[in-house]
Amino acid sequence: MGYIIGFDVGGTNIVCGLLDGKGRLVGKAKRPTEAANGFGHVVGLMAACVDGLLAEHGIDRGQVDAVGAGIPGFVDPLRGVVRFAGNLSWTDRPLAEELAGRTGLPVYIDNDVRMYIYGEAMAGAGRGFGVVLGVTVGTGLAAALVDRGQLYRGGGFMAGEIGHIRMDGIRYECGCGMSGCLETVVSATGIARLAREKAASGTPTALTRFYGLEHLDRLTAADVSKAYDLGDAAAIEVMDEVGRLLGRGLSYATTLFSPDVIIVGGGAANAGERLLAPMRTELQSLVHPMYWKRLAIRQAELLDDAGVIGSALYAGRRAAGEAEG
């Protein structure tokens, strides 16, 4: 295998990485996405990232097997088209074709969460497991399944939107247009929302010490973790509620797909055991012991590099004919 390049494209930043023939990340670059300047501009930035990495490491273009990219939104990986990416204001954009034209390299694309979990499955916390179910708990909540090295995408390539399971007892409106979606609570934004509500209700809590009652809008999920570590009862209640709801959502996926391992990643997953402990308790209480006793639960290992590594490895396998479209 030659060199492969992977992209993790977000609404704010583009991160690209260079992997060597052994699948090791040997170089990385980051730059603002500048999505407001249009699709062509972003593709140009991505092509410049490729050129920059190759020049920095003295690598000839002919030594590169493929380029992969993870995109936030609905992606058709067979046609290489971004069907809809709200954060980028893209609809029906032929990203693979355009980037291939500018770089002279084969390009393969897919959804960013699938690429993140693919990276963890192949080179991170999922190594050695056959069926890997992964979730990212960040601004939103999404999932992906990798079955013995192959991604499961579902009809219309729309599988994995676990954050939009509607849950009894959740009353919040979701950005998707529905209400009661799991991700309105199980996400970094959801954690902060619950914390603000508790603080605003007059519940005695260390959460009000960070910014005062007049600036509760500044509270973040990281602040809740800090208050949790101080033994704050309100923060502990928030993490317990979010963890239990995540466990409930994962119980559905566990029974449907019978994974060997569940990997939890994304920014909010940095809460670690504060979130994972109640998640495990709830999940164990809701699934049959036959599932539970063979199930491993892991926190993501590759962190911010997972998407870059996953998209590169996926592109390399597609180029070699080893991975399904």
PLY file of the C-alpha trace (Angstrom):
ply
format ascii 1.0
element vertex 325
property float x
property float y
property float z
element edge 324
property int vertex1
property int vertex2
end_header
0.00 0.00 0.00
1.19 3.48 -0.86
0.43 6.71 0.93
-3.20 7.68 1.54
-4.72 11.01 2.52
-7.78 11.57 4.66
-9.98 14.59 5.33
-12.33 15.45 8.18
-14.38 18.36 6.87
-16.44 20.41 9.31
-18.36 23.64 9.16
-15.51 25.42 10.94
-12.30 23.60 10.01
-10.81 21.23 7.47
-8.33 18.70 8.86
-6.29 16.55 6.51
-3.82 13.82 7.31
-1.20 11.75 5.51
-0.87 8.03 6.29
2.10 5.96 5.22
2.06 2.47 3.73
1.61 0.92 7.19
-1.41 3.06 7.99
0.46 5.37 10.37
-0.44 9.06 10.55
2.76 10.84 9.58
1.52 14.34 8.82
-1.48 16.56 9.48
-2.70 20.03 8.56
-5.65 22.16 9.60
-7.22 25.26 8.12
-10.53 27.15 8.29
-13.26 25.75 6.04
-14.47 29.18 4.85
-17.71 27.54 3.67
-19.34 30.95 3.12
-17.06 31.38 0.09
-18.77 28.52 -1.70
-18.25 24.91 -2.73
-15.49 25.61 -5.26
-13.49 27.56 -2.72
-13.64 24.72 -0.17
-12.60 22.16 -2.79
-9.69 24.43 -3.65
-8.64 24.53 0.00
-8.79 20.74 0.17
-6.66 20.41 -2.95
-4.17 22.87 -1.47
-4.03 20.69 1.68
-3.06 17.70 -0.47
-0.39 19.71 -2.27
0.96 21.07 1.02
1.25 17.66 2.70
2.99 16.13 -0.30
5.44 19.02 -0.56
6.15 19.06 3.17
7.01 15.36 3.22
8.72 15.20 -0.16
6.23 12.72 -1.62
5.49 12.38 -5.31
1.83 12.34 -6.30
2.35 8.96 -7.93
3.10 7.47 -4.50
-0.42 8.27 -3.26
-3.09 5.59 -3.71
-6.21 7.58 -2.84
-7.85 10.43 -0.96
-10.82 10.03 1.38
-13.09 12.59 3.01
-15.68 12.53 5.76
-18.46 15.10 5.30
-21.08 16.16 7.87
-24.43 15.37 6.27
-26.08 12.98 3.86
-23.61 11.50 1.39
-23.98 9.13 -1.55
-20.63 7.28 -1.40
-21.22 5.35 -4.63
-21.61 8.49 -6.75
-19.27 10.56 -4.57
-21.97 13.19 -4.12
-22.80 15.22 -1.01
-26.57 15.14 -1.07
-27.03 17.64 1.75
-24.63 19.21 4.24
-26.34 21.96 6.22
-23.18 23.21 7.95
-21.55 23.74 4.56
-24.68 24.89 2.66
-24.09 22.15 0.07
-26.81 20.31 -1.84
-26.05 17.68 -4.51
-22.38 18.60 -4.82
-20.10 16.14 -6.74
-17.23 16.43 -4.27
-15.35 13.26 -5.24
-15.29 14.20 -8.92
-14.29 17.81 -8.29
-11.52 17.00 -5.83
-10.22 14.21 -8.06
-10.07 16.68 -10.92
-8.02 19.12 -8.90
-5.63 16.59 -7.35
-5.32 13.95 -10.07
-6.00 11.28 -7.43
-8.89 8.85 -6.80
-11.27 10.33 -4.21
-13.83 8.51 -2.04
-16.23 10.20 0.36
-18.74 9.28 3.05
-20.47 10.70 6.11
-18.07 12.07 8.75
-19.40 9.97 11.64
-19.07 6.78 9.60
-15.49 7.74 8.80
-14.78 8.49 12.48
-16.13 5.13 13.61
-14.43 3.35 10.71
-11.13 4.79 11.93
-11.80 3.57 15.47
-12.91 0.15 14.21
-9.86 -0.41 12.03
-7.11 1.39 13.97
-8.49 2.44 17.36
-10.64 1.09 20.18
-12.38 -1.43 17.88
-9.27 -3.31 16.78
-9.75 -7.05 17.18
-13.56 -6.91 17.30
-15.80 -8.17 14.49
-18.94 -6.07 14.81
-18.27 -2.52 15.99
-21.05 -0.11 16.95
-19.84 3.41 17.54
-21.52 6.61 18.66
-20.24 10.17 18.67
-21.59 12.42 21.37
-20.78 15.96 20.31
-22.89 18.87 19.14
-25.33 16.14 18.13
-25.54 12.37 18.46
-24.94 9.88 15.66
-23.89 6.25 15.23
-22.23 3.93 12.73
-21.79 0.18 12.40
-18.74 -1.61 10.98
-19.24 -5.33 10.41
-15.93 -7.13 9.88
-14.40 -4.20 8.06
-17.51 -3.27 6.06
-19.66 -0.23 6.76
-23.39 -0.62 7.16
-25.20 2.36 5.60
-28.82 1.28 5.26
-31.29 2.31 2.58
-30.51 5.68 1.05
-27.19 5.63 2.98
-29.13 7.10 5.93
-28.42 4.58 8.72
-26.99 5.70 12.03
-29.11 8.70 13.00
-29.63 7.43 16.54
-29.85 11.02 17.76
-33.22 11.36 16.07
-34.93 8.53 17.90
-37.84 10.21 19.66
-37.95 9.46 23.37
-40.84 9.73 25.82
-40.15 12.39 28.40
-37.96 14.55 26.12
-39.78 17.77 25.30
-37.23 19.82 23.39
-37.50 20.90 19.78
-34.75 19.51 17.55
-32.98 21.21 14.69
-34.20 18.41 12.41
-37.76 19.73 12.70
-39.06 17.08 15.10
-39.34 17.29 18.87
-38.30 14.83 21.55
-35.16 13.67 19.72
-32.56 11.89 21.83
-29.76 14.26 20.80
-31.53 17.26 22.31
-30.42 15.80 25.66
-27.63 13.35 24.80
-25.11 15.79 23.33
-22.79 18.54 24.49
-25.54 21.07 23.84
-28.05 18.89 25.68
-25.82 18.55 28.74
-25.36 22.32 28.86
-29.11 22.88 28.43
-30.02 20.62 31.34
-27.38 22.29 33.51
-28.66 25.78 32.70
-32.20 24.74 33.56
-31.15 23.33 36.92
-29.14 26.44 37.77
-31.92 28.79 36.65
-34.50 26.90 38.72
-32.79 27.95 41.93
-31.32 24.53 42.68
-28.21 25.09 44.83
-25.32 24.25 42.54
-21.68 25.05 41.88
-22.70 25.63 38.25
-23.70 29.20 39.10
-20.17 30.00 40.30
-18.65 29.78 36.81
-20.46 32.69 35.18
-23.18 33.76 37.62
-26.93 33.53 37.09
-26.83 36.36 34.56
-24.52 34.44 32.20
-25.80 30.87 32.37
-25.83 30.81 28.56
-22.03 30.41 28.75
-22.22 27.07 30.54
-20.71 24.17 28.59
-20.61 20.41 28.95
-17.00 20.77 30.15
-18.21 23.04 32.96
-20.67 20.36 34.01
-17.80 17.85 34.24
-15.85 20.30 36.42
-18.82 20.76 38.76
-19.32 16.98 38.82
-15.75 16.55 40.07
-16.49 19.03 42.85
-19.25 16.69 44.02
-22.01 19.03 42.84
-25.35 17.22 43.10
-26.97 19.06 40.18
-24.09 18.26 37.83
-24.14 14.62 38.93
-27.89 14.48 38.23
-27.36 15.92 34.74
-24.67 13.42 33.82
-26.71 10.58 35.27
-29.77 11.53 33.23
-27.81 11.94 30.00
-25.90 8.69 30.54
-29.07 6.72 31.24
-30.78 8.09 28.14
-27.74 7.19 26.04
-27.87 3.67 27.49
-31.55 3.42 26.59
-30.88 4.48 23.00
-28.02 2.03 22.71
-30.19 -0.79 24.04
-32.26 -0.62 20.85
-29.17 -0.75 18.64
-27.59 -3.54 20.72
-30.62 -5.79 20.32
-30.88 -5.02 16.60
-27.21 -5.47 15.65
-25.61 -7.52 18.46
-22.26 -5.69 18.41
-19.12 -7.14 19.92
-18.09 -3.69 21.15
-19.66 -0.27 21.58
-17.28 2.66 21.17
-18.25 6.06 22.56
-16.49 9.06 21.06
-17.00 12.73 20.27
-16.28 15.81 22.34
-18.86 15.18 25.06
-17.48 11.66 25.53
-14.49 13.31 27.18
-16.71 13.22 30.27
-15.57 9.59 30.51
-16.95 7.58 33.40
-19.16 10.46 34.49
-21.23 9.61 31.41
-20.29 5.98 30.76
-21.06 4.62 34.22
-24.81 5.46 34.15
-24.89 4.46 30.48
-23.61 0.96 31.33
-26.06 0.58 34.21
-29.04 1.49 32.05
-27.90 -0.58 29.08
-27.35 -3.66 31.21
-30.83 -3.31 32.71
-32.50 -3.14 29.30
-30.85 -5.86 27.20
-30.99 -9.61 27.54
-28.00 -11.07 29.47
-27.00 -12.99 26.34
-26.14 -9.65 24.72
-24.62 -8.05 27.79
-22.22 -10.80 28.76
-20.43 -10.70 25.40
-20.46 -6.93 24.96
-17.40 -4.73 25.47
-17.69 -0.96 25.94
-14.77 1.27 25.08
-14.04 4.98 24.96
-12.66 6.17 21.61
-8.84 6.16 21.37
-8.00 8.18 18.28
-9.96 11.26 19.38
-9.56 14.15 16.89
-7.59 11.97 14.47
-10.28 9.29 14.07
-12.06 10.95 11.14
-8.87 11.65 9.22
-7.52 8.14 9.77
-10.87 6.52 9.01
-11.44 8.38 5.74
-7.88 7.64 4.60
-8.10 3.92 5.42
-11.50 3.69 3.79
-10.21 5.37 0.62
-7.21 3.06 0.55
-9.41 -0.01 0.78
-11.80 1.31 -1.86
-8.92 1.99 -4.21
-7.64 -1.55 -3.65
-11.09 -3.03 -4.17
-11.21 -4.36 -0.61
-14.12 -2.27 0.68
-17.68 -1.97 -0.54
-18.88 1.31 -1.95
0 1
1 2
2 3
3 4
4 5
5 6
6 7
7 8
8 9
9 10
10 11
11 12
12 13
13 14
14 15
15 16
16 17
17 18
18 19
19 20
20 21
21 22
22 23
23 24
24 25
25 26
26 27
27 28
28 29
29 30
30 31
31 32
32 33
33 34
34 35
35 36
36 37
37 38
38 39
39 40
40 41
41 42
42 43
43 44
44 45
45 46
46 47
47 48
48 49
49 50
50 51
51 52
52 53
53 54
54 55
55 56
56 57
57 58
58 59
59 60
60 61
61 62
62 63
63 64
64 65
65 66
66 67
67 68
68 69
69 70
70 71
71 72
72 73
73 74
74 75
75 76
76 77
77 78
78 79
79 80
80 81
81 82
82 83
83 84
84 85
85 86
86 87
87 88
88 89
89 90
90 91
91 92
92 93
93 94
94 95
95 96
96 97
97 98
98 99
99 100
100 101
101 102
102 103
103 104
104 105
105 106
106 107
107 108
108 109
109 110
110 111
111 112
112 113
113 114
114 115
115 116
116 117
117 118
118 119
119 120
120 121
121 122
122 123
123 124
124 125
125 126
126 127
127 128
128 129
129 130
130 131
131 132
132 133
133 134
134 135
135 136
136 137
137 138
138 139
139 140
140 141
141 142
142 143
143 144
144 145
145 146
146 147
147 148
148 149
149 150
150 151
151 152
152 153
153 154
154 155
155 156
156 157
157 158
158 159
159 160
160 161
161 162
162 163
163 164
164 165
165 166
166 167
167 168
168 169
169 170
170 171
171 172
172 173
173 174
174 175
175 176
176 177
177 178
178 179
179 180
180 181
181 182
182 183
183 184
184 185
185 186
186 187
187 188
188 189
189 190
190 191
191 192
192 193
193 194
194 195
195 196
196 197
197 198
198 199
199 200
200 201
201 202
202 203
203 204
204 205
205 206
206 207
207 208
208 209
209 210
210 211
211 212
212 213
213 214
214 215
215 216
216 217
217 218
218 219
219 220
220 221
221 222
222 223
223 224
224 225
225 226
226 227
227 228
228 229
229 230
230 231
231 232
232 233
233 234
234 235
235 236
236 237
237 238
238 239
239 240
240 241
241 242
242 243
243 244
244 245
245 246
246 247
247 248
248 249
249 250
250 251
251 252
252 253
253 254
254 255
255 256
256 257
257 258
258 259
259 260
260 261
261 262
262 263
263 264
264 265
265 266
266 267
267 268
268 269
269 270
270 271
271 272
272 273
273 274
274 275
275 276
276 277
277 278
278 279
279 280
280 281
281 282
282 283
283 284
284 285
285 286
286 287
287 288
288 289
289 290
290 291
291 292
292 293
293 294
294 295
295 296
296 297
297 298
298 299
299 300
300 301
301 302
302 303
303 304
304 305
305 306
306 307
307 308
308 309
309 310
310 311
311 312
312 313
313 314
314 315
315 316
316 317
317 318
318 319
319 320
320 321
321 322
322 323
323 324
